[in-house]
Every structure is written in C-alpha cells, then in structure tokens.
Amino acid sequence: MKEILETIILNLVDNKDSVEIKELEGEKSVVFEVKVADGDMGKIIGKQGKIAKSIRNVIKAVASREQKRVSVEFIG
C-alpha cells in the first residue's frame, strides 16, 4: 500500500527529495502521513481537493482488499 502511495506522490511533485511518508499501523487501520515541500502541496491537493480525494480513494480501494481501514493525511 505504501509503495502505491509513494509512486503516486512522486509522480505529482517536482521536489522528490522532500517527500516523506510515515505509516502508522494499528490492528485494523493504517494512517499515512504525507509530507511534501510547500511548493508541491498545491499539486497534491489540487483544485477544490480533487486530487487529494482521488489519492485517498485509490488507497482505500487497495486497503479494502486487505480488510483494513486507511486514512491519508497531507502535512504541509
């Protein structure tokens, strides 16, 4: 799951070195904290949050196959 998220994020940003993804895993849930450069935050969120919502939907679809709940948080 983390690899898929990392691939999506790295293809959206310009400053690939500043991307940090933390995975906080519980029994049935996973929280991903995505940290990118300030200049790339707009590219990750998109207009009206559409790109961020799409990223969350893809990750939730992957997590459902593993019977886990997932949350993706974008940190500036």
C-alpha distances in whole Angstrom, upper triangle without the diagonal:
4,5,5,6,9,10,11,13,14,16,17,19,22,22,19,20,20,16,15,11,12,10,12,12,14,15,14,12,10,11,10,13,13,17,18,22,24,25,22,21,23,21,18,19,22,25,25,21,20,18,16,16,15,12,12,12,10,7,9,10,7,7,11,10,10,12,11,12,10,12,11,15,16,19,22
4,5,5,6,9,10,11,12,14,16,17,20,19,16,17,16,13,11,8,9,7,11,11,15,16,16,13,10,10,8,11,10,14,15,19,22,23,19,19,21,19,16,18,21,24,25,21,20,17,16,17,16,12,12,14,12,9,12,13,10,10,14,14,13,15,13,14,11,12,11,13,14,16,19
4,5,5,6,9,10,10,12,14,16,18,18,15,16,16,13,12,10,12,11,14,15,18,20,19,17,14,14,11,14,13,15,16,19,22,23,19,20,22,19,17,19,21,25,26,22,21,18,17,18,16,13,14,15,12,10,14,14,11,12,16,15,15,18,16,17,14,15,14,16,16,18,21
4,5,5,6,9,10,11,13,15,18,18,15,17,18,14,14,11,13,13,16,16,19,21,19,17,14,14,12,14,13,16,16,20,22,22,19,19,20,18,15,17,19,22,23,20,18,15,14,15,13,10,11,12,9,8,11,11,9,11,14,14,14,17,15,16,13,14,12,15,16,18,21
4,5,5,6,9,10,11,13,16,16,13,15,15,11,11,9,11,11,14,15,18,20,18,16,13,12,9,11,9,12,13,16,19,19,16,15,17,15,12,14,16,20,20,17,16,13,11,13,11,8,9,11,9,7,11,12,10,11,15,15,15,17,15,15,12,12,9,12,12,15,17
4,5,5,6,9,10,11,14,13,10,12,12,9,9,7,10,11,15,16,20,22,21,18,15,14,10,11,9,11,11,15,17,18,14,15,17,15,12,15,17,21,22,18,18,14,13,16,14,11,12,15,12,11,14,16,13,15,18,19,18,21,18,18,15,14,12,13,13,15,16
4,6,5,6,9,11,13,14,11,13,14,11,12,11,14,15,18,20,23,25,23,21,18,17,14,15,12,14,14,16,19,19,15,16,18,15,13,16,17,21,22,19,18,14,14,16,14,11,14,15,12,12,15,16,14,16,19,19,19,22,20,20,17,17,14,16,15,18,19
4,6,5,7,9,12,14,11,15,15,11,13,12,15,16,19,20,23,25,23,21,18,16,13,14,11,13,13,15,18,17,13,14,15,12,10,12,14,17,19,15,14,11,11,13,11,8,11,12,10,10,14,14,13,15,18,19,20,22,20,19,16,15,13,14,13,16,17
4,5,5,6,10,11,9,12,11,8,10,9,13,14,18,20,23,25,24,21,17,16,12,12,9,10,9,12,14,14,10,10,12,9,7,11,12,16,18,15,14,10,10,13,12,9,12,14,12,12,15,17,16,17,20,21,21,23,21,20,16,15,12,12,11,13,14
4,5,6,8,8,6,9,10,7,10,11,14,16,20,22,25,28,27,24,20,18,15,14,11,11,10,12,15,14,10,12,14,11,10,14,15,19,21,18,17,14,14,17,15,12,15,17,15,15,19,20,18,20,23,24,24,26,24,23,20,19,15,16,14,15,16
4,6,8,10,8,12,13,11,14,14,18,19,23,25,28,30,29,26,22,21,17,17,14,14,12,14,16,15,11,13,14,10,10,14,14,17,20,17,16,12,14,16,14,12,16,17,15,16,19,20,19,21,24,24,25,27,25,24,21,20,17,18,16,18,18
4,7,9,9,13,13,11,14,14,18,20,23,25,28,30,29,26,22,20,17,16,13,13,11,12,13,12,8,10,10,7,7,10,10,14,16,14,13,10,11,14,13,11,14,16,15,16,19,20,19,21,24,25,26,28,26,24,21,19,16,16,14,16,15
4,6,6,10,9,8,12,13,17,20,23,25,28,31,30,27,23,21,17,16,12,11,8,9,11,9,6,8,9,7,7,11,12,15,18,16,16,12,13,16,16,14,17,19,18,18,21,23,22,24,27,28,28,30,27,26,22,20,17,16,13,14,13
4,6,9,9,10,14,16,20,22,26,28,32,34,33,30,27,24,20,19,15,13,10,9,11,9,7,10,11,9,11,14,14,18,20,19,19,16,17,20,19,17,20,23,21,22,25,26,26,27,30,31,31,33,31,30,26,24,20,19,16,17,15
4,6,6,8,11,14,18,21,24,27,30,33,33,29,26,23,19,17,14,12,8,7,10,8,7,11,13,11,12,15,16,20,22,20,21,18,18,21,21,19,21,24,23,22,26,27,26,27,31,31,31,33,31,29,26,24,20,19,16,15,14
4,6,6,9,12,15,18,22,24,28,31,30,27,23,21,17,16,12,11,8,9,12,12,9,12,15,13,12,16,18,21,23,21,21,18,17,21,20,17,20,23,21,20,24,25,23,25,28,29,28,31,28,27,24,22,18,18,15,15,15
4,6,8,12,15,18,21,24,28,31,31,28,24,22,18,16,13,11,9,9,13,13,12,14,17,16,15,18,20,24,26,23,24,21,20,23,23,20,22,25,23,22,26,27,25,26,30,30,30,32,29,28,25,23,20,19,16,16,15
4,6,10,13,16,19,22,26,29,29,26,22,19,16,13,10,8,6,6,10,11,9,11,14,14,13,16,18,22,24,21,22,19,18,22,22,19,20,24,22,21,24,26,25,25,29,30,29,31,28,27,23,21,17,16,13,12,11
4,7,10,13,16,19,23,26,26,22,19,16,12,10,7,6,5,7,11,12,10,11,14,13,11,14,17,20,22,19,20,17,15,19,19,15,17,20,19,17,21,23,21,22,25,26,25,27,24,23,19,18,14,13,11,11,11
4,7,10,13,16,20,23,23,20,16,13,10,8,6,5,7,10,13,15,12,13,16,15,13,16,19,22,23,20,21,18,16,19,19,16,17,20,19,17,20,22,20,20,24,25,24,25,22,21,17,16,13,12,10,10,11
4,7,10,13,16,19,19,16,12,10,7,6,5,6,9,12,15,17,14,14,17,16,13,15,19,22,23,19,20,17,15,17,17,14,14,17,16,13,16,19,17,16,20,21,20,21,18,17,14,12,10,10,9,10,12
4,6,10,13,16,17,14,10,8,6,5,7,8,12,15,17,20,18,16,20,19,16,18,21,25,25,21,22,20,17,19,19,16,15,18,18,14,17,19,17,16,20,21,19,20,17,16,13,12,10,10,11,11,14
4,6,10,13,13,10,7,6,5,7,9,12,15,18,21,23,20,19,22,21,18,19,23,26,26,22,23,20,17,19,19,15,14,17,16,13,14,17,15,13,17,18,16,17,13,13,10,10,9,11,12,13,17
4,7,10,11,9,6,5,6,8,11,14,17,21,23,25,23,21,24,24,20,21,25,28,27,23,24,22,19,20,21,18,16,18,18,14,15,18,16,14,17,19,16,16,13,12,10,10,10,11,14,14,18
4,7,8,6,4,6,9,11,14,17,21,24,26,28,26,24,27,26,23,23,27,30,29,25,26,24,21,21,22,19,16,18,18,14,14,17,15,12,15,16,13,13,10,10,9,10,12,14,17,18,21
4,6,5,6,8,11,14,17,20,24,27,29,31,29,27,29,29,25,26,29,32,30,27,27,26,23,22,23,21,18,20,20,16,15,18,17,13,15,17,13,13,9,10,10,12,14,16,19,20,24
4,6,8,11,14,17,21,24,27,31,32,35,32,30,32,32,28,28,31,34,32,29,29,28,25,24,25,23,20,21,21,17,16,18,17,13,14,15,12,11,8,10,11,14,17,19,22,23,27
4,7,10,14,17,20,23,26,30,32,34,31,29,31,30,26,26,29,31,30,26,27,26,23,21,22,20,17,18,18,15,13,15,14,10,11,12,9,7,5,6,9,12,15,17,21,23,27
4,7,10,13,16,20,23,27,28,30,27,25,27,27,23,23,26,28,27,23,23,22,19,18,19,17,14,15,16,12,11,13,13,9,11,13,10,9,5,4,6,8,11,14,17,19,23
4,7,10,13,16,19,23,25,27,24,22,24,24,20,20,23,26,25,21,22,20,17,17,18,15,12,14,14,10,10,13,12,9,11,13,11,11,7,6,5,6,9,11,14,16,20
4,6,10,13,16,20,21,23,21,19,21,21,17,17,21,23,22,19,20,18,15,15,16,13,11,14,14,11,11,14,14,11,14,16,14,14,11,9,6,5,6,7,11,12,16
4,6,10,13,17,18,20,18,16,18,18,14,15,18,21,21,17,18,16,13,14,15,12,10,13,13,10,11,15,13,12,15,17,16,16,13,11,8,6,5,6,8,10,14
4,6,10,13,15,17,15,13,16,16,13,14,17,20,20,16,18,16,13,15,16,13,12,15,16,13,14,18,17,16,19,21,19,20,16,14,11,9,6,5,6,7,10
4,7,10,12,14,12,10,13,13,10,11,15,18,18,15,16,14,11,14,15,11,12,15,15,13,15,18,17,17,20,22,21,22,19,17,13,11,7,6,5,6,9
4,7,9,12,10,9,12,13,10,12,15,19,19,16,18,15,13,16,17,14,15,19,18,16,19,22,21,21,24,26,25,26,22,20,17,14,11,9,6,5,6
4,6,8,6,6,10,10,9,11,14,17,18,16,17,15,13,17,17,15,16,20,19,18,21,23,22,23,26,27,27,28,25,23,19,17,13,11,8,7,6
4,5,5,6,10,10,10,12,15,18,19,17,19,17,15,19,20,18,19,23,22,21,24,27,26,26,30,31,31,32,29,27,23,20,17,14,11,9,7
4,5,5,8,10,10,11,13,16,17,16,18,16,15,19,20,18,20,23,23,23,25,28,28,28,31,33,33,33,30,28,24,21,18,15,11,9,6
4,6,7,8,10,11,12,15,17,16,18,16,15,19,20,19,21,24,24,24,26,28,28,29,32,34,34,35,32,30,26,23,19,17,13,13,9
4,5,5,7,9,10,13,15,14,15,12,12,16,17,15,17,20,20,20,23,25,25,26,28,30,30,32,29,27,23,20,16,15,11,11,9
4,5,5,6,8,11,13,11,13,11,10,14,15,13,15,18,19,18,21,23,23,24,27,29,29,30,27,24,21,18,14,12,8,8,7
4,5,5,6,8,10,9,11,10,10,13,14,14,16,18,19,19,22,24,24,25,28,30,30,31,28,26,22,19,16,14,11,12,10
4,6,5,9,11,10,10,8,9,12,13,12,15,17,17,18,20,22,22,24,26,28,29,30,27,25,22,19,16,15,12,13,12
4,6,9,11,8,9,6,6,10,10,9,11,14,14,14,17,19,19,20,23,25,25,26,24,21,18,15,12,11,8,11,11
4,7,8,5,7,5,5,8,10,9,11,13,14,15,17,19,20,21,23,25,26,26,24,21,18,15,12,11,8,11,11
4,6,5,6,5,7,9,10,11,13,14,16,17,19,20,22,23,25,27,28,29,26,24,21,18,15,14,12,14,14
4,5,6,7,9,11,12,13,15,16,18,20,21,22,24,25,27,29,30,31,29,26,23,20,18,17,15,17,16
4,6,8,9,9,12,14,14,15,18,19,20,22,24,24,26,28,30,29,27,24,22,19,17,16,14,17,17
4,6,5,6,9,10,11,12,14,16,16,18,20,21,22,25,26,26,24,21,18,15,13,12,11,14,14
4,5,5,6,9,10,11,12,14,15,17,19,20,21,23,25,25,23,21,18,16,14,14,13,17,17
4,5,5,6,9,10,11,12,14,15,17,18,20,22,23,24,22,20,17,15,12,13,12,15,16
4,5,5,6,9,10,11,12,14,16,16,18,21,22,22,20,17,14,11,9,9,8,12,13
4,5,5,6,9,10,10,12,14,15,16,19,20,20,18,16,13,11,9,11,11,15,17
4,5,5,6,9,10,11,13,14,15,17,19,20,18,16,14,13,11,13,13,17,19
4,5,5,6,9,10,11,12,14,16,17,18,16,15,12,10,8,11,11,14,16
4,6,5,6,9,10,10,12,15,16,16,14,11,8,7,6,9,10,14,17
4,6,5,6,9,10,10,13,15,15,14,12,10,10,10,13,14,18,21
4,5,5,6,9,10,11,13,14,13,12,11,11,11,14,15,19,21
4,5,5,6,9,10,11,12,11,10,7,8,8,12,14,17,20
4,5,5,6,9,10,10,8,7,6,8,9,13,15,19,22
4,5,5,7,9,10,10,10,9,12,13,16,18,22,25
4,6,6,7,9,9,10,9,12,13,16,19,22,25
4,5,5,6,5,6,6,10,12,15,18,21,24
4,5,5,6,7,9,12,14,18,21,24,27
4,6,8,10,11,15,17,21,23,26,30
4,6,9,10,14,16,20,23,25,29
4,7,10,13,16,20,23,26,29
4,6,10,13,16,20,22,26
4,7,10,13,17,20,23
4,7,10,13,16,20
4,7,10,13,16
4,7,10,13
4,6,10
4,7
4
